[in-house]
Amino acid sequence: MAKTLLIFGSLTGNTENVAYKIQEICKAKGKEIEVKNALDADASDLTGEYSSFIFASSTWDDGQLQSDFNDFIERIAESKPSLAEKKVAIFACGDSNYVNFCGSASILERVFVNEMGGKKIAEILRVNGYPETEENQTLIQGWAEKLADLID
């Protein structure tokens, strides 16, 4: 079983594509990551045997979470599972033309690190525009390779 769970919220597919790219890069470095859509996630995913989590959302409007991820947070709000002793990494996709570029990352950090007690293990990855650009592919590759060294 994978010791790391990546939960993503994606509307256009960009964040989902980045999630699977990160899974692929980490697998090449010997790390297994399970990827799950926020639509299919619930509080039990956070209280299971995972020791590391990656939370990812696209950013909408002026810095808001993607709706499926927002719904996930609402579903777990009552139980508020503790992520103490769990490693947490975050990435977001967005557009730097907006004032609150990748604002969803700040929400994810507040919820899963500040409120739920997860241990942030890497700087937030902020993907600007289309993930398939050469610049973003290089950024994603470097972040995922570093992350692979930090997760179990």
KEBA-179652 format. One record per residue: x negated, y, z of N, C-alpha, C in turn. Coordinates in nm, 2 decimals, always signed. Example, Ala and Ser with C-alpha at 12.3 -4.5 7.8 and 13.67 -1.06 7.14 Angstrom:
+--------+--------+--------+--------+--------+--------+--------+--------+--------+
:     nu :     nv :     nw :    cau :    cav :    caw :     cu :     cv :     cw :
+--------+--------+--------+--------+--------+--------+--------+--------+--------+
:  -1.32 :  -0.57 :  +0.78 :  -1.23 :  -0.45 :  +0.78 :  -1.32 :  -0.33 :  +0.78 :
:  -1.28 :  -0.22 :  +0.71 :  -1.37 :  -0.11 :  +0.71 :  -1.29 :  +0.00 :  +0.79 :
+--------+--------+--------+--------+--------+--------+--------+--------+--------+
***
This chain:
+--------+--------+--------+--------+--------+--------+--------+--------+--------+
:     nu :     nv :     nw :    cau :    cav :    caw :     cu :     cv :     cw :
+--------+--------+--------+--------+--------+--------+--------+--------+--------+
:  -0.08 :  -0.12 :  +0.00 :  +0.00 :  +0.00 :  +0.00 :  -0.09 :  +0.12 :  +0.00 :
:  -0.04 :  +0.22 :  -0.08 :  -0.11 :  +0.35 :  -0.08 :  -0.11 :  +0.42 :  +0.06 :
:  -0.22 :  +0.48 :  +0.10 :  -0.22 :  +0.55 :  +0.22 :  -0.18 :  +0.70 :  +0.20 :
:  -0.17 :  +0.74 :  +0.08 :  -0.14 :  +0.88 :  +0.05 :  -0.01 :  +0.88 :  -0.03 :
:  +0.08 :  +0.98 :  +0.00 :  +0.20 :  +1.00 :  -0.07 :  +0.20 :  +1.14 :  -0.12 :
:  +0.23 :  +1.15 :  -0.25 :  +0.25 :  +1.28 :  -0.32 :  +0.39 :  +1.30 :  -0.35 :
:  +0.45 :  +1.40 :  -0.29 :  +0.59 :  +1.43 :  -0.31 :  +0.60 :  +1.56 :  -0.39 :
:  +0.67 :  +1.56 :  -0.51 :  +0.67 :  +1.68 :  -0.59 :  +0.82 :  +1.72 :  -0.62 :
:  +0.83 :  +1.84 :  -0.65 :  +0.95 :  +1.90 :  -0.71 :  +0.92 :  +1.97 :  -0.84 :
:  +0.99 :  +1.93 :  -0.95 :  +0.95 :  +1.98 :  -1.08 :  +1.08 :  +1.99 :  -1.16 :
:  +1.10 :  +2.10 :  -1.23 :  +1.21 :  +2.12 :  -1.31 :  +1.18 :  +2.11 :  -1.46 :
:  +1.07 :  +2.16 :  -1.50 :  +1.03 :  +2.16 :  -1.64 :  +0.93 :  +2.04 :  -1.67 :
:  +0.88 :  +1.98 :  -1.57 :  +0.79 :  +1.86 :  -1.59 :  +0.65 :  +1.90 :  -1.57 :
:  +0.61 :  +2.03 :  -1.56 :  +0.47 :  +2.07 :  -1.54 :  +0.42 :  +2.02 :  -1.41 :
:  +0.49 :  +2.04 :  -1.30 :  +0.44 :  +1.99 :  -1.17 :  +0.43 :  +1.84 :  -1.16 :
:  +0.53 :  +1.77 :  -1.22 :  +0.53 :  +1.63 :  -1.23 :  +0.41 :  +1.58 :  -1.30 :
:  +0.38 :  +1.64 :  -1.42 :  +0.26 :  +1.60 :  -1.50 :  +0.13 :  +1.62 :  -1.42 :
:  +0.12 :  +1.73 :  -1.34 :  +0.00 :  +1.75 :  -1.26 :  -0.01 :  +1.65 :  -1.15 :
:  +0.11 :  +1.61 :  -1.09 :  +0.11 :  +1.51 :  -0.99 :  +0.05 :  +1.38 :  -1.04 :
:  +0.09 :  +1.34 :  -1.16 :  +0.04 :  +1.21 :  -1.21 :  -0.10 :  +1.22 :  -1.26 :
:  -0.14 :  +1.34 :  -1.30 :  -0.28 :  +1.36 :  -1.34 :  -0.37 :  +1.35 :  -1.21 :
:  -0.33 :  +1.40 :  -1.10 :  -0.40 :  +1.39 :  -0.97 :  -0.41 :  +1.25 :  -0.93 :
:  -0.30 :  +1.17 :  -0.94 :  -0.29 :  +1.03 :  -0.91 :  -0.40 :  +0.96 :  -1.00 :
:  -0.40 :  +0.99 :  -1.12 :  -0.50 :  +0.92 :  -1.22 :  -0.64 :  +0.95 :  -1.18 :
:  -0.67 :  +1.08 :  -1.15 :  -0.81 :  +1.12 :  -1.11 :  -0.85 :  +1.05 :  -0.98 :
:  -0.76 :  +1.05 :  -0.88 :  -0.80 :  +0.99 :  -0.76 :  -0.81 :  +0.84 :  -0.77 :
:  -0.73 :  +0.77 :  -0.85 :  -0.74 :  +0.63 :  -0.88 :  -0.88 :  +0.59 :  -0.93 :
:  -0.93 :  +0.68 :  -1.02 :  -1.06 :  +0.66 :  -1.08 :  -1.17 :  +0.67 :  -0.98 :
:  -1.14 :  +0.73 :  -0.87 :  -1.24 :  +0.74 :  -0.76 :  -1.20 :  +0.64 :  -0.65 :
:  -1.12 :  +0.55 :  -0.68 :  -1.09 :  +0.44 :  -0.58 :  -0.98 :  +0.47 :  -0.48 :
:  -0.90 :  +0.58 :  -0.50 :  -0.80 :  +0.61 :  -0.40 :  -0.66 :  +0.59 :  -0.46 :
:  -0.58 :  +0.53 :  -0.39 :  -0.44 :  +0.50 :  -0.44 :  -0.34 :  +0.60 :  -0.38 :
:  -0.27 :  +0.66 :  -0.47 :  -0.17 :  +0.76 :  -0.43 :  -0.03 :  +0.72 :  -0.49 :
:  +0.07 :  +0.71 :  -0.40 :  +0.20 :  +0.69 :  -0.45 :  +0.26 :  +0.82 :  -0.48 :
:  +0.33 :  +0.83 :  -0.59 :  +0.39 :  +0.96 :  -0.63 :  +0.55 :  +0.94 :  -0.63 :
:  +0.61 :  +1.04 :  -0.57 :  +0.76 :  +1.03 :  -0.55 :  +0.82 :  +1.17 :  -0.57 :
:  +0.93 :  +1.17 :  -0.65 :  +1.01 :  +1.29 :  -0.67 :  +1.08 :  +1.33 :  -0.54 :
:  +1.08 :  +1.46 :  -0.51 :  +1.15 :  +1.51 :  -0.39 :  +1.29 :  +1.47 :  -0.39 :
:  +1.35 :  +1.45 :  -0.51 :  +1.49 :  +1.40 :  -0.51 :  +1.51 :  +1.26 :  -0.44 :
:  +1.40 :  +1.18 :  -0.44 :  +1.41 :  +1.05 :  -0.39 :  +1.34 :  +1.03 :  -0.25 :
:  +1.30 :  +1.14 :  -0.20 :  +1.22 :  +1.14 :  -0.07 :  +1.32 :  +1.17 :  +0.05 :
:  +1.28 :  +1.12 :  +0.16 :  +1.36 :  +1.15 :  +0.28 :  +1.26 :  +1.15 :  +0.40 :
:  +1.31 :  +1.17 :  +0.52 :  +1.23 :  +1.19 :  +0.64 :  +1.15 :  +1.06 :  +0.67 :
:  +1.21 :  +0.94 :  +0.64 :  +1.13 :  +0.82 :  +0.66 :  +1.00 :  +0.81 :  +0.58 :
:  +0.99 :  +0.88 :  +0.47 :  +0.87 :  +0.88 :  +0.40 :  +0.76 :  +0.95 :  +0.48 :
:  +0.79 :  +1.04 :  +0.56 :  +0.70 :  +1.12 :  +0.64 :  +0.66 :  +1.05 :  +0.77 :
:  +0.74 :  +0.95 :  +0.81 :  +0.71 :  +0.88 :  +0.94 :  +0.66 :  +0.74 :  +0.92 :
:  +0.64 :  +0.71 :  +0.79 :  +0.59 :  +0.57 :  +0.76 :  +0.44 :  +0.56 :  +0.79 :
:  +0.37 :  +0.47 :  +0.71 :  +0.23 :  +0.44 :  +0.73 :  +0.14 :  +0.53 :  +0.66 :
:  +0.18 :  +0.63 :  +0.59 :  +0.09 :  +0.72 :  +0.52 :  +0.01 :  +0.80 :  +0.61 :
:  -0.12 :  +0.81 :  +0.58 :  -0.21 :  +0.89 :  +0.66 :  -0.24 :  +1.03 :  +0.60 :
:  -0.20 :  +1.04 :  +0.47 :  -0.23 :  +1.16 :  +0.39 :  -0.11 :  +1.20 :  +0.30 :
:  -0.08 :  +1.32 :  +0.29 :  +0.03 :  +1.37 :  +0.20 :  -0.02 :  +1.48 :  +0.11 :
:  +0.04 :  +1.48 :  -0.01 :  +0.02 :  +1.59 :  -0.10 :  +0.16 :  +1.64 :  -0.13 :
:  +0.19 :  +1.77 :  -0.11 :  +0.32 :  +1.83 :  -0.14 :  +0.30 :  +1.93 :  -0.25 :
:  +0.39 :  +1.92 :  -0.35 :  +0.38 :  +2.00 :  -0.47 :  +0.51 :  +2.05 :  -0.52 :
:  +0.52 :  +2.17 :  -0.56 :  +0.64 :  +2.23 :  -0.61 :  +0.61 :  +2.34 :  -0.72 :
:  +0.69 :  +2.34 :  -0.81 :  +0.69 :  +2.46 :  -0.90 :  +0.74 :  +2.58 :  -0.83 :
:  +0.72 :  +2.69 :  -0.88 :  +0.76 :  +2.82 :  -0.82 :  +0.87 :  +2.88 :  -0.91 :
:  +0.98 :  +2.92 :  -0.85 :  +1.09 :  +2.98 :  -0.92 :  +1.13 :  +3.12 :  -0.86 :
:  +1.19 :  +3.20 :  -0.95 :  +1.23 :  +3.33 :  -0.91 :  +1.11 :  +3.40 :  -0.85 :
:  +1.13 :  +3.47 :  -0.74 :  +1.01 :  +3.54 :  -0.69 :  +0.95 :  +3.46 :  -0.57 :
:  +0.89 :  +3.35 :  -0.61 :  +0.81 :  +3.27 :  -0.51 :  +0.89 :  +3.17 :  -0.43 :
:  +1.00 :  +3.12 :  -0.49 :  +1.08 :  +3.02 :  -0.42 :  +1.04 :  +2.87 :  -0.47 :
:  +1.08 :  +2.78 :  -0.38 :  +1.06 :  +2.64 :  -0.41 :  +1.15 :  +2.59 :  -0.52 :
:  +1.11 :  +2.49 :  -0.59 :  +1.19 :  +2.42 :  -0.69 :  +1.31 :  +2.36 :  -0.61 :
:  +1.43 :  +2.37 :  -0.67 :  +1.55 :  +2.33 :  -0.60 :  +1.55 :  +2.19 :  -0.54 :
:  +1.50 :  +2.09 :  -0.60 :  +1.49 :  +1.95 :  -0.55 :  +1.41 :  +1.95 :  -0.42 :
:  +1.29 :  +2.02 :  -0.43 :  +1.21 :  +2.02 :  -0.31 :  +1.27 :  +2.10 :  -0.19 :
:  +1.34 :  +2.21 :  -0.23 :  +1.41 :  +2.28 :  -0.12 :  +1.52 :  +2.19 :  -0.06 :
:  +1.59 :  +2.11 :  -0.14 :  +1.69 :  +2.02 :  -0.09 :  +1.62 :  +1.92 :  +0.00 :
:  +1.50 :  +1.87 :  -0.03 :  +1.43 :  +1.77 :  +0.05 :  +1.40 :  +1.83 :  +0.19 :
:  +1.35 :  +1.95 :  +0.19 :  +1.32 :  +2.02 :  +0.32 :  +1.45 :  +2.04 :  +0.40 :
:  +1.56 :  +2.07 :  +0.34 :  +1.69 :  +2.08 :  +0.41 :  +1.73 :  +1.94 :  +0.46 :
:  +1.71 :  +1.83 :  +0.39 :  +1.74 :  +1.70 :  +0.44 :  +1.66 :  +1.66 :  +0.56 :
:  +1.54 :  +1.70 :  +0.57 :  +1.46 :  +1.66 :  +0.68 :  +1.46 :  +1.76 :  +0.80 :
:  +1.52 :  +1.87 :  +0.78 :  +1.52 :  +1.98 :  +0.87 :  +1.57 :  +1.94 :  +1.01 :
:  +1.67 :  +1.85 :  +1.02 :  +1.73 :  +1.81 :  +1.15 :  +1.63 :  +1.72 :  +1.22 :
:  +1.57 :  +1.63 :  +1.15 :  +1.48 :  +1.54 :  +1.22 :  +1.34 :  +1.59 :  +1.24 :
:  +1.30 :  +1.69 :  +1.16 :  +1.16 :  +1.75 :  +1.17 :  +1.05 :  +1.65 :  +1.21 :
:  +1.02 :  +1.56 :  +1.13 :  +0.92 :  +1.46 :  +1.17 :  +0.78 :  +1.53 :  +1.19 :
:  +0.71 :  +1.48 :  +1.28 :  +0.58 :  +1.54 :  +1.31 :  +0.47 :  +1.48 :  +1.21 :
:  +0.39 :  +1.57 :  +1.16 :  +0.28 :  +1.53 :  +1.08 :  +0.15 :  +1.54 :  +1.15 :
:  +0.15 :  +1.55 :  +1.28 :  +0.03 :  +1.56 :  +1.36 :  -0.06 :  +1.44 :  +1.33 :
:  -0.19 :  +1.46 :  +1.31 :  -0.29 :  +1.36 :  +1.28 :  -0.28 :  +1.32 :  +1.13 :
:  -0.19 :  +1.38 :  +1.06 :  -0.17 :  +1.34 :  +0.91 :  -0.24 :  +1.45 :  +0.83 :
:  -0.31 :  +1.41 :  +0.73 :  -0.38 :  +1.50 :  +0.64 :  -0.28 :  +1.55 :  +0.53 :
:  -0.29 :  +1.68 :  +0.50 :  -0.20 :  +1.75 :  +0.41 :  -0.28 :  +1.83 :  +0.31 :
:  -0.24 :  +1.81 :  +0.18 :  -0.29 :  +1.90 :  +0.07 :  -0.17 :  +1.95 :  +0.00 :
:  -0.18 :  +2.07 :  -0.07 :  -0.07 :  +2.13 :  -0.13 :  -0.12 :  +2.18 :  -0.27 :
:  -0.03 :  +2.17 :  -0.37 :  -0.05 :  +2.24 :  -0.49 :  +0.08 :  +2.29 :  -0.54 :
:  +0.07 :  +2.40 :  -0.62 :  +0.19 :  +2.46 :  -0.68 :  +0.16 :  +2.50 :  -0.82 :
:  +0.26 :  +2.51 :  -0.90 :  +0.26 :  +2.56 :  -1.04 :  +0.34 :  +2.69 :  -1.04 :
:  +0.29 :  +2.78 :  -1.11 :  +0.36 :  +2.91 :  -1.12 :  +0.30 :  +3.00 :  -1.24 :
:  +0.34 :  +3.12 :  -1.23 :  +0.31 :  +3.22 :  -1.34 :  +0.25 :  +3.34 :  -1.27 :
:  +0.13 :  +3.38 :  -1.30 :  +0.07 :  +3.49 :  -1.23 :  +0.13 :  +3.63 :  -1.28 :
:  +0.22 :  +3.62 :  -1.37 :  +0.29 :  +3.75 :  -1.41 :  +0.39 :  +3.79 :  -1.31 :
:  +0.42 :  +3.70 :  -1.21 :  +0.51 :  +3.73 :  -1.10 :  +0.44 :  +3.78 :  -0.98 :
:  +0.49 :  +3.87 :  -0.91 :  +0.43 :  +3.92 :  -0.79 :  +0.39 :  +3.82 :  -0.69 :
:  +0.48 :  +3.72 :  -0.67 :  +0.46 :  +3.62 :  -0.57 :  +0.41 :  +3.49 :  -0.64 :
:  +0.30 :  +3.50 :  -0.70 :  +0.24 :  +3.39 :  -0.78 :  +0.22 :  +3.26 :  -0.69 :
:  +0.28 :  +3.15 :  -0.73 :  +0.28 :  +3.02 :  -0.66 :  +0.32 :  +3.04 :  -0.52 :
:  +0.43 :  +3.12 :  -0.50 :  +0.48 :  +3.14 :  -0.36 :  +0.53 :  +3.02 :  -0.30 :
:  +0.57 :  +2.92 :  -0.38 :  +0.62 :  +2.79 :  -0.32 :  +0.51 :  +2.73 :  -0.23 :
:  +0.38 :  +2.75 :  -0.27 :  +0.27 :  +2.69 :  -0.19 :  +0.27 :  +2.74 :  -0.05 :
:  +0.30 :  +2.87 :  -0.03 :  +0.31 :  +2.93 :  +0.10 :  +0.42 :  +2.87 :  +0.18 :
:  +0.53 :  +2.84 :  +0.12 :  +0.65 :  +2.78 :  +0.19 :  +0.61 :  +2.64 :  +0.23 :
:  +0.55 :  +2.56 :  +0.14 :  +0.50 :  +2.43 :  +0.17 :  +0.41 :  +2.43 :  +0.29 :
:  +0.31 :  +2.52 :  +0.29 :  +0.21 :  +2.53 :  +0.40 :  +0.28 :  +2.56 :  +0.53 :
:  +0.38 :  +2.65 :  +0.53 :  +0.45 :  +2.69 :  +0.65 :  +0.52 :  +2.57 :  +0.71 :
:  +0.59 :  +2.50 :  +0.62 :  +0.67 :  +2.38 :  +0.67 :  +0.59 :  +2.27 :  +0.71 :
:  +0.50 :  +2.22 :  +0.63 :  +0.43 :  +2.09 :  +0.65 :  +0.30 :  +2.11 :  +0.74 :
:  +0.24 :  +2.23 :  +0.74 :  +0.12 :  +2.25 :  +0.82 :  +0.16 :  +2.32 :  +0.95 :
:  +0.22 :  +2.44 :  +0.94 :  +0.24 :  +2.53 :  +1.05 :  +0.36 :  +2.47 :  +1.14 :
:  +0.47 :  +2.43 :  +1.08 :  +0.58 :  +2.38 :  +1.16 :  +0.57 :  +2.23 :  +1.20 :
:  +0.53 :  +2.15 :  +1.10 :  +0.53 :  +2.01 :  +1.13 :  +0.39 :  +1.95 :  +1.18 :
:  +0.29 :  +2.04 :  +1.18 :  +0.16 :  +2.00 :  +1.24 :  +0.07 :  +1.93 :  +1.16 :
:  +0.09 :  +1.92 :  +1.03 :  -0.01 :  +1.85 :  +0.94 :  -0.14 :  +1.92 :  +0.94 :
:  -0.25 :  +1.84 :  +0.91 :  -0.38 :  +1.90 :  +0.91 :  -0.42 :  +1.93 :  +0.76 :
:  -0.43 :  +2.06 :  +0.73 :  -0.46 :  +2.10 :  +0.59 :  -0.61 :  +2.06 :  +0.57 :
:  -0.63 :  +1.99 :  +0.46 :  -0.77 :  +1.93 :  +0.43 :  -0.83 :  +2.00 :  +0.31 :
:  -0.76 :  +2.08 :  +0.24 :  -0.81 :  +2.14 :  +0.11 :  -0.75 :  +2.27 :  +0.09 :
:  -0.82 :  +2.35 :  +0.02 :  -0.76 :  +2.48 :  -0.03 :  -0.64 :  +2.45 :  -0.12 :
:  -0.54 :  +2.53 :  -0.12 :  -0.42 :  +2.51 :  -0.21 :  -0.47 :  +2.53 :  -0.35 :
:  -0.42 :  +2.43 :  -0.43 :  -0.44 :  +2.44 :  -0.58 :  -0.32 :  +2.52 :  -0.64 :
:  -0.35 :  +2.63 :  -0.71 :  -0.25 :  +2.71 :  -0.77 :  -0.27 :  +2.70 :  -0.92 :
:  -0.18 :  +2.64 :  -1.00 :  -0.19 :  +2.62 :  -1.14 :  -0.11 :  +2.73 :  -1.21 :
:  -0.18 :  +2.81 :  -1.29 :  -0.12 :  +2.93 :  -1.35 :  -0.08 :  +2.90 :  -1.50 :
:  +0.05 :  +2.90 :  -1.52 :  +0.10 :  +2.87 :  -1.66 :  +0.10 :  +2.73 :  -1.69 :
:  +0.07 :  +2.70 :  -1.81 :  +0.07 :  +2.56 :  -1.86 :  -0.04 :  +2.47 :  -1.81 :
:  -0.01 :  +2.36 :  -1.75 :  -0.12 :  +2.28 :  -1.69 :  -0.21 :  +2.22 :  -1.79 :
:  -0.16 :  +2.21 :  -1.92 :  -0.25 :  +2.14 :  -2.02 :  -0.36 :  +2.23 :  -2.08 :
:  -0.36 :  +2.36 :  -2.04 :  -0.47 :  +2.44 :  -2.09 :  -0.60 :  +2.39 :  -2.04 :
:  -0.71 :  +2.41 :  -2.11 :  -0.84 :  +2.36 :  -2.07 :  -0.88 :  +2.42 :  -1.94 :
:  -0.85 :  +2.54 :  -1.91 :  -0.89 :  +2.60 :  -1.78 :  -0.82 :  +2.53 :  -1.67 :
:  -0.69 :  +2.51 :  -1.69 :  -0.61 :  +2.44 :  -1.58 :  -0.66 :  +2.29 :  -1.57 :
:  -0.68 :  +2.23 :  -1.68 :  -0.73 :  +2.09 :  -1.67 :  -0.86 :  +2.08 :  -1.59 :
:  -0.95 :  +2.17 :  -1.61 :  -1.08 :  +2.18 :  -1.54 :  -1.05 :  +2.20 :  -1.39 :
:  -0.96 :  +2.30 :  -1.36 :  -0.92 :  +2.33 :  -1.22 :  -0.86 :  +2.21 :  -1.15 :
:  -0.77 :  +2.14 :  -1.22 :  -0.70 :  +2.02 :  -1.16 :  -0.80 :  +1.91 :  -1.14 :
:  -0.89 :  +1.89 :  -1.23 :  -0.99 :  +1.78 :  -1.22 :  -1.08 :  +1.80 :  -1.10 :
:  -1.13 :  +1.92 :  -1.09 :  -1.22 :  +1.95 :  -0.98 :  -1.15 :  +1.94 :  -0.84 :
:  -1.03 :  +1.99 :  -0.83 :  -0.95 :  +1.98 :  -0.71 :  -0.93 :  +1.84 :  -0.67 :
:  -0.88 :  +1.76 :  -0.77 :  -0.85 :  +1.62 :  -0.74 :  -0.97 :  +1.54 :  -0.70 :
:  -1.08 :  +1.57 :  -0.76 :  -1.20 :  +1.49 :  -0.73 :  -1.25 :  +1.52 :  -0.59 :
:  -1.24 :  +1.65 :  -0.55 :  -1.27 :  +1.69 :  -0.41 :  -1.17 :  +1.62 :  -0.31 :
:  -1.04 :  +1.63 :  -0.35 :  -0.94 :  +1.57 :  -0.27 :  -0.96 :  +1.42 :  -0.24 :
:  -1.00 :  +1.35 :  -0.35 :  -1.02 :  +1.21 :  -0.34 :  -1.12 :  +1.17 :  -0.23 :
:  -1.22 :  +1.26 :  -0.21 :  -1.32 :  +1.24 :  -0.10 :  -1.26 :  +1.27 :  +0.04 :
:  -1.15 :  +1.34 :  +0.05 :  -1.09 :  +1.38 :  +0.17 :  -0.98 :  +1.29 :  +0.22 :
:  -0.92 :  +1.22 :  +0.13 :  -0.80 :  +1.13 :  +0.17 :  -0.85 :  +0.99 :  +0.20 :
:  -0.77 :  +0.91 :  +0.27 :  -0.80 :  +0.78 :  +0.30 :  -0.78 :  +0.68 :  +0.18 :
+--------+--------+--------+--------+--------+--------+--------+--------+--------+
***
